[in-house]
Amino acid sequence: MAGKKIAVVGGGFGGVAAARTARAMLGLEHDVLLIDRNKRTYLCGSFPLLIIGEREASKVSRSLGSLAKRGVRHVQTEVEAIDTDARTVRSSEGTLDYDFLVLAPGAAYDWDAVPGASEAYSFYDLASARRLRRKLATFRKGRVLIAISSVPYKCPPAPFEAAMTLEWDFQRRGVRSDIDMHVFTPEPMPLAVAGPDAGARLTRDMERRGIQVHTGAGVTEVATDGRQAAFSDGQSLDADLVITIPTHRAPELMEEAGLLGPSGWVHVTPETLEADRPGIYAIGDVNNVPMANGRGLPKAGVFASSEGETVGHNIAAAILGEEPRRFSGVGHCFVAYGGTKGGMIRGEFLAGGKPNVTFQPPSARGYRAKERFERDWRRFRV
Ligand SMILES: Cc1cc2nc3c(=O)[nH]c(=O)nc-3n(C[C@H](O)[C@H](O)[C@H](O)COP(=O)(O)OP(=O)(O)OC[C@H]3O[C@@H](n4cnc5c(N)ncnc54)[C@H](O)[C@@H]3O)c2cc1C
């Protein structure tokens, strides 16, 4: 059989899973190439712990070059254009052709969508998380706002996790009574994706910790050098530390390739994650997989990874003449409650009628499961 070329754009959760799965099924006459602009990728789920000094960047990252041991070739380069008619990917290293293309470039952040947000803080990428960590090291009193701009954003529980993790840190540092904490979300409840019971539970848990939850209020502007925030419900609040969750968009590269659907994300067939062009798949944060309630499947590593496994399998199956798999939408996501306890949302997100998702309350066991996951991720076991 003539060798096939499988190109994967993006070496995050989704791209690595797709490349590894296809590689494990195929003989070496087939080429599996993983293209990413970076040498290492970072486990964003550990950033709430990184900002309080409980994790180091080196311990929450993995080297894409080490995938060579598993037969996946990593090329470190910026993908500049994709030509779906000519079936080529152009990068700073030249142009390469492909038989199968997996698009996994994640979501891009539009920091300018909320005027003034660049004066505020964030923890949604490594650079912003490091800057916030430096600020928090000397932060001892005042008002903290954690403010979501719009949906969808990566990992629906992350802003609430970050609030409870900061609260836990302020307690252990003995400064909690001098700090007033607020979280703002544009949604009608925290974790709307997990349904009203989970939303009510999380709100209660936050309020018990003295964290005020404001719903129906996305941040629309940050002013006064990052010391004041305005919200979509008309409120405006002064603060000593404003932390925003940026507006997420599909990378421009996808728009230029003409791959975006009406949702603003790459349109795919939910069961197979195929884009509207032959031989092209889009997985992870860059796509929109609609759930029965009309919302998109949450942008989370757990789904990027299982989508990658499905697509990696199906590409290899197409080459080998085997049966394809269907993407199930079954998954779970940790919700850290500070540095000792963790809860979990789990279920069938693509169930008919509405997502069948439950919230597992926080426990020390749940936190240990999160720590285990971090270790497995670093070693490419997940
Ligand atoms: C603070 C935070 C906490 C989170 N917590 C969790 C959690 O607890 N559980 C969970 O499941 N998910 C969590 N997530 C979400 C999770 O990180 C993402 O959903 C996941 O990383 C998406 O995977 P992906 O493969 O689609 O994209 P990404 O992981 O974003 O990877 C995309 C890759 O593509 C590369 N790339 C993009 N464009 C180009 C280009 N033009 N050329 C070359 N390379 C390119 C990038 O360098 C990047 O490495 C969290 C996210 C954040 C920000």
The ligand as a Tripos MOL2 file, in Angstrom:
@<TRIPOS>MOLECULE
LIG
   53    58     1     0     0
SMALL
NO_CHARGES

@<TRIPOS>ATOM
      1 C1         -7.2330   28.3030   32.7110 C.3       1 LIG1
      2 C2         -7.7100   27.0950   31.9720 C.ar      1 LIG1
      3 C3         -8.0810   25.9620   32.6810 C.ar      1 LIG1
      4 C4         -8.5160   24.8150   31.9930 C.ar      1 LIG1
      5 N1         -8.8570   23.6990   32.7100 N.ar      1 LIG1
      6 C5         -9.2580   22.5910   32.0640 C.ar      1 LIG1
      7 C6         -9.6030   21.4000   32.7910 C.ar      1 LIG1
      8 O1         -9.4920   21.3430   34.0180 O.2       1 LIG1
      9 N2        -10.0440   20.3260   32.0770 N.ar      1 LIG1
     10 C7        -10.1680   20.3610   30.7270 C.ar      1 LIG1
     11 O2        -10.5780   19.3350   30.1410 O.2       1 LIG1
     12 N3         -9.8600   21.4730   30.0110 N.ar      1 LIG1
     13 C8         -9.4120   22.5670   30.6480 C.ar      1 LIG1
     14 N4         -9.0960   23.6970   29.9360 N.ar      1 LIG1
     15 C9         -9.3600   23.7510   28.4810 C.3       1 LIG1
     16 C10        -8.2760   23.0740   27.6690 C.3       1 LIG1
     17 O3         -6.9980   23.6070   27.9810 O.3       1 LIG1
     18 C11        -8.5760   23.2750   26.1930 C.3       1 LIG1
     19 O4         -9.9100   22.9450   25.9380 O.3       1 LIG1
     20 C12        -7.6820   22.3840   25.3500 C.3       1 LIG1
     21 O5         -6.3360   22.7740   25.5170 O.3       1 LIG1
     22 C13        -8.0680   22.4290   23.8780 C.3       1 LIG1
     23 O6         -7.2400   21.5830   23.1590 O.3       1 LIG1
     24 P1         -6.9680   21.8350   21.6090 P.3       1 LIG1
     25 O7         -6.1030   20.7060   21.1780 O.co2     1 LIG1
     26 O8         -8.2180   22.0990   20.8910 O.co2     1 LIG1
     27 O9         -6.1560   23.2050   21.5380 O.3       1 LIG1
     28 P2         -4.8970   23.7160   22.3380 P.3       1 LIG1
     29 O10        -4.5930   22.8660   23.5130 O.co2     1 LIG1
     30 O11        -5.1210   25.1650   22.5650 O.co2     1 LIG1
     31 O12        -3.6890   23.5200   21.3220 O.3       1 LIG1
     32 C14        -3.6030   24.2350   20.1300 C.3       1 LIG1
     33 C15        -2.1450   24.1660   19.6390 C.3       1 LIG1
     34 O13        -2.0970   24.6400   18.2990 O.3       1 LIG1
     35 C16        -0.9400   25.4220   18.1290 C.3       1 LIG1
     36 N5         -1.1980   26.3630   17.0230 N.ar      1 LIG1
     37 C17        -2.2760   27.1630   16.8760 C.ar      1 LIG1
     38 N6         -2.2070   27.8420   15.7230 N.ar      1 LIG1
     39 C18        -1.0530   27.4630   15.1160 C.ar      1 LIG1
     40 C19        -0.4090   27.8350   13.9040 C.ar      1 LIG1
     41 N7         -0.9480   28.7270   13.0670 N.pl3     1 LIG1
     42 N8          0.7790   27.2560   13.6030 N.ar      1 LIG1
     43 C20         1.3450   26.3560   14.4370 C.ar      1 LIG1
     44 N9          0.7820   25.9680   15.6140 N.ar      1 LIG1
     45 C21        -0.4040   26.5200   15.9470 C.ar      1 LIG1
     46 C22        -0.7440   26.1100   19.4740 C.3       1 LIG1
     47 O14         0.6100   26.4710   19.6720 O.3       1 LIG1
     48 C23        -1.2160   25.0450   20.4590 C.3       1 LIG1
     49 O15        -0.1360   24.2500   20.9440 O.3       1 LIG1
     50 C24        -8.6070   24.8390   30.5810 C.ar      1 LIG1
     51 C25        -8.2210   25.9840   29.8770 C.ar      1 LIG1
     52 C26        -7.7700   27.1010   30.5520 C.ar      1 LIG1
     53 C27        -7.3190   28.3070   29.7670 C.3       1 LIG1
@<TRIPOS>BOND
     1     1     2 1
     2     2     3 ar
     3     2    52 ar
     4     3     4 ar
     5     4     5 ar
     6     4    50 ar
     7     5     6 ar
     8     6     7 ar
     9     6    13 1
    10     7     8 2
    11     7     9 ar
    12     9    10 ar
    13    10    11 2
    14    10    12 ar
    15    12    13 ar
    16    13    14 ar
    17    14    15 1
    18    14    50 ar
    19    15    16 1
    20    16    17 1
    21    16    18 1
    22    18    19 1
    23    18    20 1
    24    20    21 1
    25    20    22 1
    26    22    23 1
    27    23    24 1
    28    24    25 2
    29    24    26 1
    30    24    27 1
    31    27    28 1
    32    28    29 2
    33    28    30 1
    34    28    31 1
    35    31    32 1
    36    32    33 1
    37    33    34 1
    38    33    48 1
    39    34    35 1
    40    35    36 1
    41    35    46 1
    42    36    37 ar
    43    36    45 ar
    44    37    38 ar
    45    38    39 ar
    46    39    40 ar
    47    39    45 ar
    48    40    41 1
    49    40    42 ar
    50    42    43 ar
    51    43    44 ar
    52    44    45 ar
    53    46    47 1
    54    46    48 1
    55    48    49 1
    56    50    51 ar
    57    51    52 ar
    58    52    53 1
@<TRIPOS>SUBSTRUCTURE
     1 LIG1         1 GROUP 0 **** ****
